[in-house]
Every structure is written in C-alpha cells, then in structure tokens.
C-alpha cells in the first residue's frame, strides 16, 4: 500500500470515529450538511510543494479536504448535499495589469511590502491551476458545488499608483492599495463551459462566463437556490442576481462571495484590497447589502472568506426577516506544517479546517448546527483540547477561550424560516 493510500485509509477510519457524518445521515435523512471550503490558496501555492523545496506537499491537505467531502456526500451514503468554496482558490496572478484597467488609466507602482507577489507568476498556469482542477475533480459527479473567485484568483494584481504605501504604521493605507483584474484564468477552470458545470442540471445560471453562477440543490423537503458572486460585484452582476431570484421565486437562497464580513463582524473591505475605492463601479460589502441582500427576502444566508479568522452577524432585511452572515477563513494556520516538519520555517497553510453546516428543517424551529472540522487533525474544534491555545491568540486576541470556541461551534435558530418559505415537502416544486 502506498503512503498516500495508507493515509487515506487512516483518514476514513479516524473520520468515522471523530465525526460521524454518514451515521447521522442514516439516522435522519431529513437533516443534511453544506460544506463550506475556506480560502485554499496556501495549499495550492506552487512554492508550498516539495518540488519547489518546501518540506511537504501542501496540496495533499487540499486533496484530503476534497476527498472528505466526496466520501461524505449524500451520493456516497453521507449527508453533505452541497459544497461551496468562498474564493482564493490559488495564490498568484499570471499577468501584469489587465487591458481593461490599463485603458481606464490605472497604473501600477512598486510596493516593498508585497514584493514578488505582484510579479506575474508562470507557475500559476503550470502548477496552481492544474492542482485546483485536480482537487475539484474529486467532487465532480459526487454532489452539486460552487466556486467563486477571490482576489488571488484574478489574472492580474498591481499596487495602484494613486495609493502608495506609507511609512505611517497607524495608517489604514500603510500597505498601499492593491487592485485586481481579469478572470480568464478562473473561467478556464471554473467557467460555465467547464466540464465541472456544463450540462449539469443543477447548474442553473451564469454571468461573466461563470465568474458568477447559480446552482439549485434539494434537501430536507426544500429546493435551495445558491448564488455565487464575484468579489465586489458591479451593478450588472446585481441585476443578473435579481433576475435569478425572479426566475426562482420563493426558494430559500444562499449567497457565497469572497469578501463580506471582517473579523469584527462588520461589512467592511480591507483597505489594502478595496475594489470599490480603486474603481467606484464596484460594490463594497455594505453596498451589496443595501442593493441586493436587504431588499430581497429570499436571501437568508451569506457566506464569505478572505478576512483571516471568523465572525458572524444576523440582521433583519427589509421584510423584517433574518439574514445570517458568516465568515470563515483559516489560511493563516500553520500547525500542520509545524507537526509534519518541526524544523521547517513557519508558513501559513490552513491546517485542513472546513466549515460544516448541518441543517435540521424537520424541527418546530429549524436549526443549523455550524461546526469547524479539520481533515488534517481528523477532529472538530470542540473535540480538540488545544484548539483555542493554537489559534485564538492570533485570530481573536481579545476573546476568551470559551467565546472563541463558541464562534467555531454554534447553532442558528431559523425562527422565521417557515414563515418565509412554507412547510417542508417531500418533493418541493
């Protein structure tokens, strides 16, 4: 047996012992899980592989995540019915400033903070994108899924000449402001014409060639609409999304987008990565809330990544109903590397952490049990005694350990779900 096959056999055994998704599915077919895949760029980064001199192949942690979801898909006897990736699939751009933004008069400048990251990287095409394609091929045919672009998935990244870095460490613009352009690379892997999505009955809409997309999945007696949006979408994207809501009226709708909440639970962009500041036609998180989410009662949940850590908030929409907004991004976590290669230079990877959202819509008050699970440690956060000590000081230093743990394992009560979407049906049309 090869080392990889042995490790996967061990993973299956440990997963069954530590987090019994298939068993739960057999006990209650009305309950189901959505898997949320936070930013994976550090696993896929070409410089984090053995052939580049890194002590491990970080992509193996990414593949393990995909295999966990595939093993626990409903089609395989588990209860995961849908998976959504919230962006930053790979790490690097492959081109200088794109033609569209150059035509606007935008210019790039050097940036000592970000350095080589701003240099077009040929390994994006030869290593990172093929790795991403191989990972999502593990999910293909197992369950419906969505992938949205994050800022790292754009073709080009540059430091905008209008906002140079400053020596003032207290300034929100101390790193300058980056901008990103072009999604040809993303569309070549995850576009609407890709083998992942073309002809799939559950893939029901696309815009900008699949940079924005829509899926429908059925579970728990309901049909759900999922809309995946590009980062800081412009008004034409919002109009497309509203058209989908009109086309599929009454379906409970989830939005996935790369940037929505920060770790304080605010709808604010990072100043160094503020698409709206650089190009006002973009909509920042608060503008997206005001234009799309607030007035459309079908939207009951928004999922995001991008900003390192976790947070959540609940706001009422214009109809007075709850919208659950949840951030999860674990890309700064490097304990897996510290364990696998103790003498290695520290590096952030992600440690295999996923968000699992288990819906129970059969109860008088429907609930979603949100948990955080690592395919590397084969443990959920609440079962890992060292979890808070490993991650809280860096991610949420002002929180107590119990509060931090509570932000990784909690239950949402969907008090108004029935009022909005009606009773569950065995085959809702």
N, C-alpha and C positions, 0 to 999 in steps of 0.2 A: 504494500500500500504506500503510495506517495505521501510526502509530508502534508501536502495540501489536502488530499483525500482524508487522511487521518484527522487533520484539524477540523474538517467539515463534519466528519462523523462525530467527533467530540462535541462540536458546537450543537449538533442536533440533540445529543443526549443532555447536555447542560441546559439548553433552551427548554426542553420538556420539563426538566426538574425545576428551573428557576422561574419560568414564565409560561404557563401552560395555555397558550392561545388556542391550539386545536382542541384541547379538552373542553375549554369554556365554550367553544363553538358547538361541540357535540351536545353540551348540556342545554344550550339555549340558542336555537337558530335565529331567534328574533334579535339577538344582540349581534353587533358587528363592529369592526375596527377599521379606522382610517389610519394609515401610516403616513407620517409627515417626515420628510427627509431634509434635514437642515443642510446648510452650505457644505459641499463636499470638496471644495477646491484644493484643500491642503492634502487630501488623499491622492488626488489625481495629478497634482503638480509634478511635472517631469523631473524636477530636482529632488523630489522625495522618493525616488526609486533607486534600487541597487545599481542599475546601470549608470546612474549619474553619481555614484559614490555615496549614496545615503545608506545607512546601516540596515534598513528594512525596505521592503516594497510596500509603501503606504497604500497603494491601490488595493492591496489584499483586504484591508479593513473596509474599504468601499464595496468590494465584491461581496464580502461577508454580509454587509447590510442588505444588499440586493437579494442575496440567497436566503437570508432570514425572511424577508417579505415574501419571496416566492414560495418558500416552504410553508408559510402560514397563511397563504392566500386561500380564499374560500374554495377555489378550484382544486386545491390540494388537501382539503379537509379542515382548514383553519377558518378564521373569521375575518381576515383582512380582505375587504371588498374594494378598496381604492387606495392608491398611493399618490402623494403629491410632493414634488420637490420644489423648494421655495427659492431656488436660484443659486448663483455662483457654483455652477457645476464643475467648471475647470478654472484655472488660475490666471492665464495670461492672454493678452491680445496678440494678434499676429500682424497688424498693420499700423502705419503711422496714422495721423489724423485722417478721418474719412472724408471723401469728396463733399458730402452734403454739408458738413460743418465747416470745412475749409471755404466753401462757397459763401457761407454766412460771414466770413471774415474772421473766424476764430483762429487763434494762433497758439502754438504750444511754446513753452519755455522749459528750461531745465529745472529740476527740482531735486535738491540734495537729499531730501527726506526719502523720497520714493525711488530714486536712482534707477537701477536696472529694470524695475517693474514697468517703467514707461517705454522701454525699448521693445520693439516688435520681436516676438519670440517664435522662431520656426518650429520649435518643439510642440507648440500648441497644436499644429496641424498633424504632426507625425506621431505624437505620444499622447497628449492630453485628450484631444477629441476622440481618437480611437479607443482610449480607455473608457471614456464616458459611454461611448456606443456599446462597448462590450458589457459594461455594467448593466445598462438598461435593457440589453438583450436578454438578460436573465429574467427580467419581469415580463418581457414581451410574450403575449399569449396566456399569461397567468392571471392577469387582472387589469382593469382599466387604470390608467395612470396619467398624470400631468407633469410637465416640466416647464417652469417659467425661467426666463433669463434674468440673471443678476448682473451687476455692473462688471464683474470679471468675465462674463460670457460675451461681452461686446468685442467686435473686431479690433477696435482702437481705443487707446486710453492716452490722454495727454494732460499736462498741467497747464491750465488756462492762463494765458498771458495777462489777463485782467486781474487775476488774484494771485500774485506771487506769495511764496512763503514769507513769513515774518519772523524776526528774532524774538518777538514778544511771546513768551511761553504761555501767557494767560489769554492770548487772543484765540477765538474760535477758528480763525483762519491761519493759525501758526504753520499749518502744513500747505497753505495754498488751497486751491480748489481744483479737483480733477474733473474731467468730463470724458464721456464715453460715446462712441458712435459706431453704427453698423452692426447688423445682426446676421450677416451672411453665414458666418461660422455656425452660429446657433441653429439657423434654419437648415443647414446642411446635415445636421444630426437629428434635430427635433422638429423640423418643419412639417407642415401639413401633408406634404408629399412623401415623407419618410416612411420606411417600412413599419415603423412603430405605430403610425396613426392612419395612413392612407387606407381607406376602405373599411376601417373599423366602425361598426355600428354605434359604438358608444362615444366616438369622437364626432361631435355634432356641429362644430363650428370652428372657424379660424379667421384670423385677421393678420395683416402684415406677414403673410406666408407661414403663419404658425407661431410667430413671436407671441401672439395672443391666441388662446384656444379655449374650447369648451368641451366638456365631457358630461355624460349622464350615466349614473350608476343607480342600481335598485337594491335596497336593503331595508330590513325592518318594516316592511309594508309601505315604504315611500320610494318615489323616484326623486333623486337629488340631481340638481344642476351644479356643476363646478365650473368656474370661470378662472382661467389662469391669465394674468395680465403682465405685460412687460413693466419694467421699472419706470415710475413716474410717467404714466401714460399721458399722451396728448388727448385733446378733446375728441378726435376722430375715433380713438380707441374706446373712450367712454360711450360715444354714440353707438358703436358696434355692440358693446356690452349691454346697453339698454335695449337694443334690438333683440338680443337673445332673451332677455327677461320677458319681453312682449311675446316672443315666439313660444316660450315655455312658461306660460303664466301659472302661478300657484305652486311651482316646485321650490322646496327649500333649497337655498343657494349658498354655496361656499365660494369665497374668493381666495385665491393664493396669489401673492405678489411678493417680490423680494423685499421691499422696504415699506413698512407701515408703522410699527411701533419702535421706540427706543427702549433701553433697559429700565427707564423710569416710567414706562407706560405712556409716554407722550407720542403724539403723531408728529414727529419732527425728524427731518433728514439730518445726517451727519454733515457738518459744514464743509468738510473736505470732499464730500461726494453728494453734492446738492444739484441734481439735474435742473431743477426749476430756477435756481439762481443763475446758472450759466446760460440757460435757454428758456425763456419765460413761457414758451408754449407747452412745456411740461407741466404736469400737476403734481405738486408735492403731496405727502400723505394727508394733510388736513384738507387740501383742495379736493383730493379724490373722495374723501369722506363727504364733503359738502355736496359735491356734484353727482356722485354715483351711489354711495352707500346709504347716506342719510335718507334720501327720498324714495328709495326702492325697498319696500317692505319684505320682498322675497329674500334679501340677503341677510342671513342670520349669523354668519361667521366670516372672519378674515384671518388668514394665516400668513405669517411672514418670517423672514430670517434677517440676514445682513448685519444687524447690530448685535454685537457679541454678548450673549447672555440670554436672559429670559424675562418676560413680563407679560402681563395681560390686563385687559380692562373691559368693562361692559358699559356700553352707552345705549340709550334709547334712540331709536330712529324717529323719523317724522311722524310715524303712525303710533308712537309710544311703545314699540316693541324692542326687545333686547337684541343687541348685536355684540357677539363675543369675539374679541380681538386678541390674538395670541401670538407672541414672539418666541421663537426658539432658534438659537444659533450657537453651536458648540465648537466652532472651528479653532478657538484658542486653546483647546485642551490637549495637553501633550503627555499625559501619564502613561499612555500605551507605549510610547517610544521609550520613556524612562524605564519601563519594566522590561521591554524587549531588548533594549540596548543601553544598559546603565551607564556606559562610558561615553555615550554619544552626546554631542552638543544638543541642548534643548531645542525643540522645534514643536510648533503647534500642528496638530493633526485633526483632532475631533474625537478621538477615543471611541468611535463607533456608536455614539449616542443618537438615538431616534426619539421622536415623539409618537406615542401610540394613543389614539383617541377612541375609546370603546363606548359606543352608543348603546343605550338601552331605551328604546322607544316604546316598550310594552308597559312600563310602569305608569301609574296615575300621573306622576310628574316625570316626563322623560329626563334622562341624565346622560352626561358624557363624562366618563372616568378618564382623565388625562394622566398618562404615566410617561416616564422617561426611561428608556431601556438602551443598554449598550450591548451590541452584538460582539464586542471585543471582550468585555468583562462577563458576558452572559449573566447580567444582573440588571434589575431595575434600580432606580435611585434609592428607593426606600429600603431595599434589601442590602444595600452596600454600606457597611458601617462607616467607612472613611469618606463617603461622598461629600459631605459638607466641608470637611477638612481639606479635601483635594481641590475643590472648585469655588467655594464661597468667597474666600479672601480676595480672589482676583475678579470674580464676576459681580458680586454684590457685597462689598466690604461693610456696608452699614447695616446689613440684615443680621439677625440672629440665626443660628443654625436651624432651629425649628421652622422659622419663617422661610428660610431658603429652601429647605426640604419641601415645605408646603407649596412652593412655587413650581416644583417639579412633579408633584403628585397631588392632584386635586380633582374634585368633582364639580361639574357645572350642572345646575338645575335649570332645565329649559321650561321655565314656568309658563311661558306663553306659546309654546310650540304647537299645541293642539289648536289653540285659538287661531293661529296664523295658517296652519297647513292641514287642519282637519284630522280625523282619526286615521290610524294605520289601516291599511288594507293588504290583503294577501297578494294582490296584484294590482297596484295602483296605476291607473291610466292617466 
